Amino acid sequence: MFGQPVVVLEAGAEVLTAAHGRAVGRGLPVSVFTEELFAAGHDAADRAAVAAVLRAGLALVGFGVHGPRNAVDEVVEGARMHP
């Protein structure tokens, strides 16, 4: 799931949603972490919980994105380094 290097940023829901939309719009590979994932008990249930919700309705609590640094920097604009 993770490539190197890994940078952890933080942002509110509005910034997360906008950044996720930019990543998807640019065709960058993403993984999502939603409120629904934390209610499920195993991988199959996790995948089913996310699949049951349209992208616009995801309750994002985080997401991962992979790509060239300049592309990722543009996608995550508005987020700040996690302490």
ZAVEXDO-78356 format. One record per residue: x, y, z of N, C-alpha, C in turn; residue in three letters; chain. Coordinates in steps of 0.001 Angstrom, whole numbers, padded with zeros to 6 digits, m for minus. Layout:
BEGIN
X_Y_Z_X_Y_Z_X_Y_Z_ALA_A .
...
//
This chain:
BEGIN
000811_m001178_000000_000000_000000_000000_000865_001257_000000_MET_A .
002032_001211_000642_002863_002401_000739_004126_002263_m000087_PHE_A .
004457_003352_m000788_005750_003476_m001438_006595_004408_m000591_GLY_A .
007839_004512_m000904_008718_005392_m000144_008999_006638_m000952_GLN_A .
009107_007794_m000410_008909_008107_001009_007436_008278_001329_PRO_A .
007125_008286_002620_005764_008511_003093_005746_009837_003850_VAL_A .
004814_010697_003504_004615_011962_004193_003189_011960_004722_VAL_A .
003013_012313_005983_001685_012346_006589_001294_013807_006783_VAL_A .
000169_014167_006190_m000366_015517_006290_m001699_015463_007004_LEU_A .
m002169_016609_007473_m003484_016666_008098_m004281_017811_007510_GLU_A .
m005596_017628_007516_m006494_018654_006987_m007912_018324_007421_ALA_A .
m008773_019309_007318_m010185_019105_007611_m010882_018373_006479_GLY_A .
m012129_018026_006706_m012896_017240_005743_m013006_017921_004379_ALA_A .
m013196_019227_004370_m013336_019953_003102_m012063_019864_002264_GLU_A .
m010907_020048_002907_m009628_019961_002193_m009373_018532_001738_VAL_A .
m009673_017549_002592_m009502_016139_002212_m010335_015788_000990_LEU_A .
m011586_016192_000999_m012482_015892_m000115_m011994_016539_m001405_THR_A .
m011565_017798_m001325_m011064_018488_m002514_m009779_017841_m003025_ALA_A .
m008873_017500_m002125_m007614_016873_m002522_m007856_015505_m003153_ALA_A .
m008768_014735_m002569_m009105_013425_m003126_m009669_013585_m004533_HIS_A .
m010555_014556_m004716_m011123_014809_m006039_m010053_015192_m007061_GLY_A .
m009088_016015_m006641_m007995_016386_m007554_m007155_015168_m007920_ARG_A .
m006867_014321_m006927_m006059_013125_m007196_m006765_012204_m008186_ALA_A .
m008046_011955_m007959_m008826_011102_m008855_m008903_011735_m010241_VAL_A .
m009140_013049_m010293_m009241_013758_m011562_m007966_013712_m012381_GLY_A .
m006835_013601_m011709_m005540_013538_m012408_m005089_012107_m012674_ARG_A .
m005914_011161_m012283_m005604_009761_m012556_m004520_009179_m011668_GLY_A .
m004273_009798_m010513_m003276_009264_m009587_m003881_008123_m008782_LEU_A .
m003104_007093_m008494_m003638_005995_m007678_m003900_006469_m006249_PRO_A .
m005069_006135_m005743_m005448_006538_m004385_m005973_005341_m003600_VAL_A .
m005863_005432_m002295_m006534_004501_m001384_m007290_005370_m000395_SER_A .
m008467_004940_m000002_m009291_005765_000873_m009425_005131_002254_VAL_A .
m009559_006011_003218_m009836_005622_004592_m011100_006387_004984_PHE_A .
m012172_005656_005230_m013460_006275_005523_m013939_005875_006913_THR_A .
m014912_006623_007409_m015495_006275_008708_m016032_004850_008683_GLU_A .
m016602_004444_007546_m017180_003102_007420_m016135_002004_007610_GLU_A .
m014898_002265_007199_m013845_001248_007340_m013608_000872_008796_LEU_A .
m013728_001833_009676_m013424_001571_011069_m014554_000869_011802_PHE_A .
m015690_000720_011151_m016809_m000012_011732_m016804_m001469_011288_ALA_A .
m016069_m001774_010219_m016021_m003136_009678_m014964_m003939_010431_ALA_A .
m015066_m005257_010318_m014178_m006097_011110_m013070_m006798_010353_GLY_A .
m013126_m006814_009028_m012108_m007522_008260_m012082_m006973_006836_HIS_A .
m011106_m007395_006055_m010867_m006815_004734_m012084_m006878_003818_ASP_A .
m012745_m008015_003751_m013902_m008130_002860_m015009_m007165_003283_ALA_A .
m015230_m007035_004580_m016245_m006100_005078_m015821_m004656_004814_ALA_A .
m014513_m004376_004943_m014001_m003034_004643_m014295_m002660_003200_ASP_A .
m013964_m003549_002289_m014171_m003283_000863_m015656_m003122_000538_ARG_A .
m016485_m003939_001141_m017932_m003852_000904_m018490_m002532_001445_ALA_A .
m017984_m002086_002596_m018465_m000831_003184_m018140_000354_002286_ALA_A .
m016955_000367_001707_m016567_001469_000813_m017313_001360_m000517_VAL_A .
m017448_000148_m001043_m018120_m000045_m002327_m019599_000339_m002272_ALA_A .
m020188_000287_m001091_m021614_000577_m000948_m021928_002077_m000998_ALA_A .
m020893_002918_m001018_m021090_004372_m000973_m020528_004992_m002247_VAL_A .
m021302_005877_m002873_m020791_006609_m004032_m019650_007515_m003593_LEU_A .
m018707_007779_m004495_m017536_008587_m004152_m017919_009917_m003501_ARG_A .
m018932_010582_m004015_m019349_011874_m003463_m019861_011739_m002028_ALA_A .
m020274_010549_m001630_m020815_010342_m000295_m019834_009751_000701_GLY_A .
m018582_009538_000283_m017606_008959_001197_m017348_009894_002374_LEU_A .
m017347_009348_003568_m017000_010107_004773_m015499_009936_004988_ALA_A .
m014709_010673_004200_m013253_010528_004241_m012677_010966_005578_LEU_A .
m011797_010142_006119_m010996_010537_007274_m009529_010577_006874_VAL_A .
m009241_010116_005661_m007888_010161_005126_m007844_009471_003785_GLY_A .
m006740_009682_003070_m006519_008944_001837_m005034_008929_001534_PHE_A .
m004637_007943_000768_m003256_007841_000310_m003227_008143_m001169_GLY_A .
m002151_008756_m001619_m001994_009062_m003040_m000544_008811_m003412_VAL_A .
m000338_008303_m004619_001008_007998_m005086_001210_008637_m006450_HIS_A .
002368_009239_m006634_002686_009836_m007922_003933_010679_m007836_GLY_A .
004273_011355_m008936_005431_012243_m008914_005236_013349_m007874_PRO_A .
006332_013742_m007249_006237_014697_m006143_005481_015964_m006524_ARG_A .
005781_016536_m007688_005109_017789_m008055_003603_017588_m008211_ASN_A .
003189_016454_m008752_001751_016181_m008914_001081_016000_m007551_ALA_A .
001724_015258_m006659_001157_015032_m005326_001121_016343_m004544_VAL_A .
002179_017146_m004637_002191_018446_m003943_001008_019313_m004371_ASP_A .
000694_019319_m005657_m000432_020110_m006143_m001761_019555_m005636_GLU_A .
m001869_018236_m005570_m003104_017589_m005120_m003394_017903_m003659_VAL_A .
m002365_017888_m002811_m002583_018033_m001369_m002476_019486_m000902_VAL_A .
m002562_020417_m001826_m002501_021830_m001460_m003561_022148_m000411_GLU_A .
m003163_022844_000626_m004075_023198_001707_m003891_022344_002947_GLY_A .
m003244_021191_002808_m002965_020334_003957_m001637_020773_004566_ALA_A .
m001429_020392_005829_m000176_020743_006494_000437_019488_007110_ARG_A .
001711_019582_007420_002415_018440_008011_001754_018044_009330_MET_A .
001583_016750_009522_001043_016228_010764_002163_016266_011795_HIS_A .
001869_016781_013013_002938_016874_014028_003388_015508_014529_PRO_A .
//
